[in-house]
Amino acid sequence: MPEYRENRMKKKLSEGKCATVFGGLNTAEMIDYMGQFGFDGAWIDTEHSPNTWEQIAHMTRACDLWGMTSLCRVNSNEPWLITRMLDVGATGIVVPHVNTKEQAEKAAKSAKYGPLGYRGMAAGRQSYGVTDYYRKANEQTLLVVYIEEVEAVENLDEILTVDNIDVFLPGPIDLAQSMGYTGQPEHPEVVKVVDECVEKILAAGRVAGTLGSEATIERSIGQGARFLLSGWQQWVAKGANQYLSMVNSKA
């Protein structure tokens, strides 16, 4: 009988290793291409991208082909939405704007079957041929909550007490707006708050995430962040600028 797919990101995090995930992808073909490079997961966005359920299903299949975690960000902390995302093939869920302990508990329970939660009792393609599916799904599903507003920062101690959340991810872009520094995620005050969040997450014995780039990744790992999210656009921009610079210098 088929085995339930091992969640690569969840496994690496449980072993104390860094787990890498690339974001900004909107097609299965893009994910399939990026799979060859060895990333642990792909960030599939439905909060800021126009993906359909069918497209999401195909993107999660592309992740499965490469053994990557399909990490889908929902656009609302709603049980039916999280259930449906998992049913179409996601192996991880990201919940945005988690500002209170109660909201964190809602996200955690929505992503798990009983007795851990109240995920809707249906099962999509990840269950096909798998024995003891519900228990294995609870073990393998990755859950990330976004800490991206001042209210969340103020309630972080309580949020960190919620079980069955794998990663706590400070979001500097939305946090900057919430702090009154719209469009300035690198503002010193924003950086200070993000650093304090990471310190608090680690002190609680939980896993901290970070939005990183080549310029910041070494610092983030040094701080102790192990969930490493980066967008592919920066790599394309860097390569494109280098190529055009070379062409223009010879023109």
N, C-alpha and C positions, 0 to 999 in steps of 0.2 A: 504494500500500500504506500502511496505517496506520503512524505513527511511534510509537516508544516515548515514553510521557508524560515530559515533562521534570519533574524533581524540583525544585519551586519552592524549598524550603528549602535544598537542597544548592546550587542555583545562587546564591542570595543569599549564603550563607556563603562560597562560593568567590570571590565578588566583594568580600568584606570587609564586607558589609552585615549588619544585624541581621535575624534570622529569628524570626517570632513563631509560637507554637503555644499553643492553648488546650486545657486538659485537663478531666477529670471528666465526659466524655460517655459515655452508655451506649446511645444509639439513633441510627439513621441520620437520623431526623427532626430531632433536635437539631443534628447536624452540618450537615444541609442548611440549617437556619435560620441557623446561625452563619456559614455560608459567605459570605453577602452582605456581611459587614463587612470582608472583606479580609485575614483572617489567612492566614499562609503554610502552616500545618499544623494538624491536629487530633490530639490525643494520645488514642489508643484503648487503654484499660488492660485487661489480662487478669491482672494480679497481684492486684489488689484488687477486681475487678469480676466479676460472674457472666456474662460474655458467652459466647455459644456461637459455634462456627465460622461458622454461617450469619449470625448477627448481625454478626460482624466483617466478613464479606464484604460485607454491605449497607452497613456504615459506610464501608468503603474506597471503595465505589462513590459514595457521597454526596460523599466528598472529591474523587473524580475529576470529578464534575460541576462543581465550583468551582475545579478546578485546584490543589487543596491537596494537600500531602503527607499521606499517611495513616501516622502514626507510631505503631506498635503496641508497647507494652511487654509482653514475654513474662514469664512467671512463673518461668522457669528458663533457665539458660544451656545449653540442649541443642540440638544440631544439628538433630534431627528437628523440634523445636518451631519453631525459627526458619525452617526450610525451609517448613513447613506454613503459617506465618503469611504468608510472602511469596507462597506459591502461591495463597492465597485473596484476594490483592489488595493487601497492605500494600506501601507504597513506602519505608518506613523501619522500623527495628527499634530498640527500646530494651532493653538488657540490664541488669538490676539486679544489685547486689552483686558487681561485678567487683573482686576484691581483689588479684589477682596478674597478672603479665605473661602467665602461661600461660592464665589465664582470659580475658584480653583477646584473646589470639591465637585462642582457641577461638571466641569471639564473632565475630571478624573473618572467620575462615575459614568459619564456619557461614553467614554472610550473603552469601558470594561463591561463584560458580562457579569452576572451574579456569580458568586456572592460579593464581588468587589464593586459592582456598579449596576447600571440598568440599561446598558446598551440593548437596542432592539433585538429581539430574538429571531434574527434572520442570518443567513450566511451566504456570502457571495463566492466568487471563484477561488479565493484563497482557501476555502474549506473543502474543495472537491477532493474526495478520496481520503481525507485526513481523519484518522480516528482521534477521539477525545479532543475535537476541534475547539470547543469553547474554552477549555482550560489552557490549551496551547496558544490560542489567540490572546488571552489575557496576559500570558507570559511574554509574548513576542511583540505586542503592539507598543510602539514608542509614543510617548506623549511629551510635548514641549509647550510651555506656557510663556507668553510674552509679557514682560514687565516694561510697559512703555508709557505710563502716565504717572504724574506726581502722586496720585492716590495709591497706585500700586507700590510705589517706593515707600510711602508712609505705612503701608500694611504688609510690607515684605516679611517681617518676622512671622506673622500669622500665616501668610501664604506658604511659607517654607515648611510648615508643619503638616501640610497635606500629603498623604501617601499616594503612591502610584503615579507620580509625576517624575519623568526621567530627567528633564532639563528645564532650567529656569533661564530665560533669555532676555536680558535687558535690551530694549530697542531704542538706541540713541536718537533716531530721526523723529519718531513720535514723541519721545520724552523731551526732546529739545522744544518742540512746539508746546507741550504741556507746561514747560517751565518758562515760556515766554520768549524763547529763542528760535522762532520758526526758521527752518532752513539752515540752522547752525549746529549740527550734531557734534562738531569739533570745538564748540565753545568751551572754555575752561570749566565753567560751572557744570555743564552737561557731562563732560569727561569725568569730573570729580564725582558726580552722583553715580554714574555708571560704574566707576571703580569701587565706590562704596557698596554698591549692590553686589558686585562680584565677590568682594571680600565677605559680605554677609552670607551669601549663598554658600561659599566654601566653608565658612565657619560653622554652618549648620550641617555640614557633611553632605551637601547636595551638589549636583553637577551644574556648573555655570556655562552658559553659551556666550558667544560673541559674534558680531558682524565684523569680519576682518578683511584686510587687503594685504598686499605684499608689504606695505609700509607699516602695518600695525600688527601683523600676525605674530611676530617674535615677542612683542610686548605682551600680547594677549595670552600666549602660551606661558610666558614667564609669570603672569599673574595667577595662572592656574585654570584658565578656561580650557575646556576639553571638547566642547561642541563648537565647531568652527564653520561658520556660514560665510560664503563669499559669492558674489555675482560674477557671471562669466563676462559681462560687458566690459569690465576693466581690462581683462586680458585681450579682448578683441580691439579695444581702443588703443592699448599699448602697441600691439602688433601692427595695427593699421597706421598709426602715427609714425612708427619706425620705418615701415615700408615706404610710405609717401615721402618721408624725409629723405630717404635714400634716393628715390626717383627724382625728386625735385632738386637735390644737390647735383645731379648729373645732367639735368635738363638744360 
